[in-house]
């Protein structure tokens, strides 16, 4: 967190994370099938967790801001899983299995730094055809969602249309959370290990 944030008044320090996390939690709780105990518990617990560590980071020299970021990304990831669950109910085992990629995204820089570096580079400054293709797909995904919804509305029943939209929305949320978690974790790893950031290397 930058130095300026440490000068913010307390109300602003509390309001910013509370508003951000609260909004994502509302999305998690009510999208797409309405409230459930697990969704409410996950939303409230991560809102409080992220807010507390944001305040600690803003008011002390300790940098725990990544916990706030984790809370945001985890809530997005959980929302994506709820979208999948609305299409086809997920058992507890499947939920645990699908949580593994999120955990791996945060741990990858510490498990396999070389692979994490490649993935981070391809996200931020793609150098291969595959990476450039993925970025093009990501940039073109939003208009593609609208086109897909329109076409499916012509040829499928409303139930099928809703399922396809939920699957696309779930995939985008999961992808965004995983990609962001890996990228942020890699930056933390670079900082902790005093590795020169990729963008600085690219400027040479």
BALUM-715362 format. One record per residue (C-alpha): residue number from 1; residue in one letter; z negated, x, y negated. Coordinates in Angstrom, 2 decimals. Each point is the difference from the previous one (the first is absolute). Layout:
N
[pt NUM; 'A'; [Z; X; Y]]
...
% end
This chain:
204
[pt 1; 'X'; [0.00; 0.00; 0.00]]
[pt 2; 'X'; [0.93; 1.39; -3.41]]
[pt 3; 'X'; [-2.54; 1.00; -2.65]]
[pt 4; 'X'; [0.88; -2.93; -2.27]]
[pt 5; 'X'; [-1.08; -2.49; 2.66]]
[pt 6; 'X'; [-3.48; 1.55; -0.04]]
[pt 7; 'X'; [-0.30; -1.08; -3.64]]
[pt 8; 'X'; [0.71; -3.67; 0.73]]
[pt 9; 'X'; [-2.77; -2.55; -0.68]]
[pt 10; 'X'; [-1.79; -1.25; 3.10]]
[pt 11; 'X'; [1.54; -3.49; -0.17]]
[pt 12; 'X'; [3.48; 1.50; 0.14]]
[pt 13; 'X'; [-0.92; 2.29; 2.88]]
[pt 14; 'X'; [-1.24; -3.02; 1.96]]
[pt 15; 'X'; [2.72; -2.45; -1.04]]
[pt 16; 'X'; [3.02; 2.12; 0.92]]
[pt 17; 'X'; [-0.73; 0.51; 3.73]]
[pt 18; 'X'; [-1.61; -3.43; 0.34]]
[pt 19; 'X'; [3.10; -1.71; -1.41]]
[pt 20; 'X'; [2.47; 2.04; 2.04]]
[pt 21; 'X'; [-1.86; -0.27; 3.28]]
[pt 22; 'X'; [-0.93; -3.61; -0.65]]
[pt 23; 'X'; [3.66; -0.95; -0.47]]
[pt 24; 'X'; [1.06; 1.73; 3.23]]
[pt 25; 'X'; [-2.96; -1.57; 1.83]]
[pt 26; 'X'; [1.07; -3.48; -1.15]]
[pt 27; 'X'; [3.47; 0.77; 1.34]]
[pt 28; 'X'; [-1.51; 1.08; 3.32]]
[pt 29; 'X'; [-2.27; -3.04; 0.28]]
[pt 30; 'X'; [2.53; -2.69; -0.86]]
[pt 31; 'X'; [3.28; 1.52; 1.25]]
[pt 32; 'X'; [1.54; -1.32; 2.10]]
[pt 33; 'X'; [-2.25; -2.32; 2.01]]
[pt 34; 'X'; [-3.05; -0.54; -2.16]]
[pt 35; 'X'; [-3.57; 1.35; 0.13]]
[pt 36; 'X'; [-1.59; 1.40; 3.13]]
[pt 37; 'X'; [-3.36; 1.70; 0.52]]
[pt 38; 'X'; [1.57; 3.39; 0.75]]
[pt 39; 'X'; [2.30; -0.19; -3.03]]
[pt 40; 'X'; [-2.85; -1.00; -2.32]]
[pt 41; 'X'; [-2.30; 2.70; 1.38]]
[pt 42; 'X'; [2.71; 2.67; -0.24]]
[pt 43; 'X'; [0.92; -1.02; -3.53]]
[pt 44; 'X'; [-3.54; -0.12; -1.36]]
[pt 45; 'X'; [-1.20; 3.18; 1.76]]
[pt 46; 'X'; [2.96; 2.11; -1.13]]
[pt 47; 'X'; [-0.15; -1.40; -3.53]]
[pt 48; 'X'; [-3.64; 1.04; -0.26]]
[pt 49; 'X'; [0.62; 3.34; 1.75]]
[pt 50; 'X'; [2.92; 0.95; -2.23]]
[pt 51; 'X'; [-1.75; -1.13; -3.18]]
[pt 52; 'X'; [-3.19; 1.95; 0.75]]
[pt 53; 'X'; [1.87; 3.25; 0.70]]
[pt 54; 'X'; [2.23; -0.50; -3.04]]
[pt 55; 'X'; [-3.12; -0.26; -2.16]]
[pt 56; 'X'; [-1.53; 3.08; 1.66]]
[pt 57; 'X'; [3.19; 1.97; -0.66]]
[pt 58; 'X'; [0.18; -1.16; -3.61]]
[pt 59; 'X'; [-3.64; 0.76; -0.76]]
[pt 60; 'X'; [-0.64; 3.22; 1.95]]
[pt 61; 'X'; [1.74; 3.27; 0.80]]
[pt 62; 'X'; [0.55; -1.14; 3.58]]
[pt 63; 'X'; [3.56; -1.01; 0.80]]
[pt 64; 'X'; [-0.13; -2.99; 2.34]]
[pt 65; 'X'; [2.93; -1.81; -1.56]]
[pt 66; 'X'; [1.98; 0.17; 3.24]]
[pt 67; 'X'; [-2.43; -2.52; 1.53]]
[pt 68; 'X'; [1.01; -2.46; -2.71]]
[pt 69; 'X'; [3.65; 0.71; 0.81]]
[pt 70; 'X'; [-0.74; -0.42; 3.71]]
[pt 71; 'X'; [-1.53; -3.40; -0.70]]
[pt 72; 'X'; [3.14; -1.12; -1.87]]
[pt 73; 'X'; [2.35; 1.25; 2.71]]
[pt 74; 'X'; [-2.08; -1.31; 2.88]]
[pt 75; 'X'; [-0.06; -3.47; -1.53]]
[pt 76; 'X'; [3.80; 0.12; -0.35]]
[pt 77; 'X'; [0.32; 1.21; 3.59]]
[pt 78; 'X'; [-2.31; -2.75; 1.24]]
[pt 79; 'X'; [2.06; -2.57; -1.91]]
[pt 80; 'X'; [3.09; 1.25; 1.80]]
[pt 81; 'X'; [-1.77; -0.38; 3.34]]
[pt 82; 'X'; [-0.97; -3.56; -0.93]]
[pt 83; 'X'; [3.66; -0.74; -0.61]]
[pt 84; 'X'; [0.79; 1.26; 3.51]]
[pt 85; 'X'; [-2.87; -2.05; 1.39]]
[pt 86; 'X'; [1.40; -3.14; -1.62]]
[pt 87; 'X'; [3.28; 0.52; 1.86]]
[pt 88; 'X'; [-1.62; 0.93; 3.31]]
[pt 89; 'X'; [-3.80; 0.04; 0.46]]
[pt 90; 'X'; [-1.33; 3.53; 0.50]]
[pt 91; 'X'; [-2.73; 0.69; 2.51]]
[pt 92; 'X'; [-2.93; 2.25; -0.89]]
[pt 93; 'X'; [1.55; 2.83; 2.01]]
[pt 94; 'X'; [3.27; -0.29; -1.90]]
[pt 95; 'X'; [-1.82; 0.02; -3.34]]
[pt 96; 'X'; [-1.77; 3.23; 1.01]]
[pt 97; 'X'; [3.31; 1.51; 1.14]]
[pt 98; 'X'; [1.68; -0.92; -3.29]]
[pt 99; 'X'; [-2.87; 1.55; -1.97]]
[pt 100; 'X'; [0.71; 3.37; 1.62]]
[pt 101; 'X'; [3.13; 0.79; -2.11]]
[pt 102; 'X'; [-2.00; -0.58; -3.19]]
[pt 103; 'X'; [-2.73; 2.38; 1.14]]
[pt 104; 'X'; [2.62; 2.54; 1.06]]
[pt 105; 'X'; [1.70; -0.18; -3.40]]
[pt 106; 'X'; [-3.22; 1.18; -1.67]]
[pt 107; 'X'; [-0.72; 2.69; 2.60]]
[pt 108; 'X'; [3.54; 1.37; 0.45]]
[pt 109; 'X'; [-0.27; 2.82; -2.62]]
[pt 110; 'X'; [-3.06; 1.33; 1.83]]
[pt 111; 'X'; [1.44; -0.45; 3.50]]
[pt 112; 'X'; [3.59; 1.17; -0.59]]
[pt 113; 'X'; [0.45; 1.44; -3.52]]
[pt 114; 'X'; [3.63; 1.00; 0.55]]
[pt 115; 'X'; [1.04; -3.51; 1.04]]
[pt 116; 'X'; [-2.00; -1.51; -2.85]]
[pt 117; 'X'; [1.75; 2.32; -2.47]]
[pt 118; 'X'; [3.43; -1.09; 1.26]]
[pt 119; 'X'; [-0.93; -3.68; -0.19]]
[pt 120; 'X'; [-1.46; 0.37; -3.49]]
[pt 121; 'X'; [3.07; 1.88; -1.22]]
[pt 122; 'X'; [2.33; -2.63; 1.42]]
[pt 123; 'X'; [-1.97; -2.71; -1.80]]
[pt 124; 'X'; [-0.10; 1.67; -3.39]]
[pt 125; 'X'; [3.11; 2.18; -0.12]]
[pt 126; 'X'; [2.15; -0.66; 3.08]]
[pt 127; 'X'; [2.14; 2.94; 1.05]]
[pt 128; 'X'; [1.51; -1.34; 3.22]]
[pt 129; 'X'; [2.45; -2.82; 0.55]]
[pt 130; 'X'; [-2.69; -1.87; 1.95]]
[pt 131; 'X'; [-2.49; 0.28; -2.87]]
[pt 132; 'X'; [2.56; -1.04; -2.60]]
[pt 133; 'X'; [0.99; -2.91; 2.22]]
[pt 134; 'X'; [-3.61; -1.15; 0.32]]
[pt 135; 'X'; [-0.45; 0.17; -3.77]]
[pt 136; 'X'; [3.18; -2.00; -0.51]]
[pt 137; 'X'; [-1.23; -2.60; 2.45]]
[pt 138; 'X'; [-3.35; -0.19; -1.77]]
[pt 139; 'X'; [1.62; -0.41; -3.41]]
[pt 140; 'X'; [2.33; -2.66; 1.29]]
[pt 141; 'X'; [-2.57; -1.90; 2.03]]
[pt 142; 'X'; [-1.06; -2.51; -2.67]]
[pt 143; 'X'; [3.44; -1.52; -0.61]]
[pt 144; 'X'; [0.55; 0.13; 3.75]]
[pt 145; 'X'; [-3.03; -2.24; 0.52]]
[pt 146; 'X'; [1.48; -2.64; -2.29]]
[pt 147; 'X'; [3.37; 0.17; 1.72]]
[pt 148; 'X'; [-1.60; -0.19; 3.44]]
[pt 149; 'X'; [-2.05; -3.03; -1.01]]
[pt 150; 'X'; [3.09; -1.76; -1.36]]
[pt 151; 'X'; [2.10; 0.69; 3.09]]
[pt 152; 'X'; [-2.70; -0.94; 2.47]]
[pt 153; 'X'; [-0.52; -3.23; -1.89]]
[pt 154; 'X'; [3.62; -0.92; 0.73]]
[pt 155; 'X'; [0.05; 0.75; 3.70]]
[pt 156; 'X'; [-3.53; -0.41; 1.30]]
[pt 157; 'X'; [-2.72; -2.59; -0.05]]
[pt 158; 'X'; [-2.72; 0.25; -2.65]]
[pt 159; 'X'; [-2.47; 1.27; 2.59]]
[pt 160; 'X'; [2.32; 2.85; 0.95]]
[pt 161; 'X'; [0.65; 0.76; -3.65]]
[pt 162; 'X'; [-3.72; 0.25; -0.76]]
[pt 163; 'X'; [-0.54; 2.27; 2.99]]
[pt 164; 'X'; [2.76; 2.36; -1.08]]
[pt 165; 'X'; [-1.34; 0.15; -3.55]]
[pt 166; 'X'; [-3.51; 0.64; 1.31]]
[pt 167; 'X'; [1.28; 2.80; 2.25]]
[pt 168; 'X'; [1.90; 1.62; -2.87]]
[pt 169; 'X'; [-3.00; -0.34; -2.33]]
[pt 170; 'X'; [-2.33; 1.39; 2.66]]
[pt 171; 'X'; [2.28; 2.97; 0.68]]
[pt 172; 'X'; [0.27; 0.82; -3.71]]
[pt 173; 'X'; [-3.77; -0.19; -0.52]]
[pt 174; 'X'; [-0.70; 2.13; 3.07]]
[pt 175; 'X'; [2.68; 2.53; -0.97]]
[pt 176; 'X'; [-1.27; 0.23; -3.59]]
[pt 177; 'X'; [-3.60; 0.52; 1.16]]
[pt 178; 'X'; [0.91; 2.64; 2.61]]
[pt 179; 'X'; [2.35; 1.94; -2.28]]
[pt 180; 'X'; [-2.47; -0.04; -2.89]]
[pt 181; 'X'; [-2.95; 1.00; 2.21]]
[pt 182; 'X'; [1.91; 2.97; 1.43]]
[pt 183; 'X'; [1.24; 1.12; -3.42]]
[pt 184; 'X'; [-3.42; -0.23; -1.64]]
[pt 185; 'X'; [-1.74; 1.66; 2.93]]
[pt 186; 'X'; [2.54; 2.84; -0.15]]
[pt 187; 'X'; [-0.67; 0.52; -3.71]]
[pt 188; 'X'; [-3.74; 0.15; 0.69]]
[pt 189; 'X'; [0.66; 2.51; 2.78]]
[pt 190; 'X'; [2.12; 2.14; -2.33]]
[pt 191; 'X'; [-2.74; -0.05; -2.64]]
[pt 192; 'X'; [-2.81; 0.84; 2.44]]
[pt 193; 'X'; [2.00; 2.83; 1.56]]
[pt 194; 'X'; [1.39; 1.24; -3.32]]
[pt 195; 'X'; [3.55; -0.49; 1.20]]
[pt 196; 'X'; [2.64; -0.06; -2.72]]
[pt 197; 'X'; [1.29; -3.57; -0.38]]
[pt 198; 'X'; [3.52; -0.69; 1.25]]
[pt 199; 'X'; [1.22; -1.24; -3.39]]
[pt 200; 'X'; [-0.98; 3.34; -1.59]]
[pt 201; 'X'; [1.88; 1.89; 2.68]]
[pt 202; 'X'; [3.06; -2.14; -0.60]]
[pt 203; 'X'; [0.02; 0.92; -3.71]]
[pt 204; 'X'; [0.50; 3.68; 0.77]]
% end
